[in-house]
Amino acid sequence: MSHSYNFDQIIERRGTQSSKWDNVGARVGNPDALPMWVADTDFTCPEPIVKAVQERAAHPIYGYPYVVPEFYTVTADWVKRRYGWEIRPEWAIYTLGVVPVINTAIQAFTDPGDEVVILPPVYHPFAHAIRDNDRVVSGAALIYEDGRFDVDFEDLEKRLASPKAKLLIFCSPHNPSGRVWNEEELRKVAEMALKHNVLVVCDEIHADVMLFGHKHIPMASLDERFAQNTITCYAPSKTFNIAGLRGSGIIIPNESVRKAMQKRFTANRAIQQNVFALPAYLAAYTECDDYIDQLIPYLEGNVEFIDSFLRENMPKIKLMKPDATFLAWLDCSELGMDADELADFFINKAKVAVNRGDSFGKEGAIFERINFGCPRSTLEEGLKRLKAEYDKLG
Ligand SMILES: Cc1ncc(COP(=O)(O)O)c(C=O)c1O
């Protein structure tokens, strides 16, 4: 059954223990700032998910669940249907979120003092996971040219070649910029990692929200050798707005890598899932394709809205047009502010809660990340608040 979604609908989220809305004062520093930071959307999640959770909630016993066999087949069907990658169901592992997977992989495949390669600016928990586990961040900074990011393959190769480099954490599509890596780029990165015997964690959590006709290519699908060297992470959480349920699926074709991950999950007791998460996961991956079909054009409209609003009203702030995701990376270099001044301008003066660009790595200092996964009217309100302050700059 198909459903019709109204993404213009404003849904009050305050008072729901929402990190984005209720914790904005404590975390961002200004309780009056409009929340456009944490990467969840302000859209209702799909009806089949709500129904699955409500049905489970209606049963009054919330004892220990187990990973039902459908998890494996549903995950394999999804990966094939949506990304064209044929996997064996037993390659999948049910996990409690992608960030815990990244931490677990660091623990399983590296030792304290080893280097873990990332390509900053990038989703900040990558660097936190590395440092929290006493490993060393090796950052092959992306090249920023002509308003877009490219991989610095020379620097990446140098870092992968280091005898201490054991793991590469790659974000595809890229958060914060929304860049979709093309087949040639993915092949190059994967070949380099193979050549230098570095295992890859490919975080493809944003794979479903492909804008403007872009297509997601799972890195591991390109070559059996890459598949054997890659842990691929997916989740319905971003796409369907269910991050609070904690449920994700990772794909590990290599049996010894899979066993090493399973061993570490077990050692950490990170194997017992939430009773509502799996019903939601199964509903998401079987009954909600129509939600994505409607979400994508809405988000494309939001991108166009930001782009034209900035061009008309704030030409010194430039949108790096995202190929994917509901996150936009704003180049604010022409404002001539340092990272603290920029954050103050957005968060305290304009009262728009964004993610500071430098939280994604020092390379992000001239940027801010804005979450446009919201009704157009909310987006307009945020942009108008910005314009009011921008106009004062003279
Ligand atoms: C690239 C990336 N990976 C992982 C996550 C979060 O993963 P989880 O909530 O499943 O731990 C996010 C959330 O924004 C993300 O952007």
The ligand as an ORCA input file, in Angstrom:
! r2SCAN-3c Opt
* xyz 0 1
  C      28.173      9.387      8.208
  C      27.382      9.015      9.419
  N      27.611      7.860     10.042
  C      26.916      7.491     11.144
  C      25.939      8.308     11.669
  C      25.171      7.927     12.892
  O      25.114      6.579     13.097
  P      24.294      5.921     14.258
  O      23.284      6.896     14.767
  O      23.664      4.736     13.581
  O      25.275      5.507     15.292
  C      25.672      9.534     11.055
  C      24.683     10.449     11.628
  O      24.589     11.576     11.283
  C      26.404      9.884      9.898
  O      26.172     11.032      9.263
*
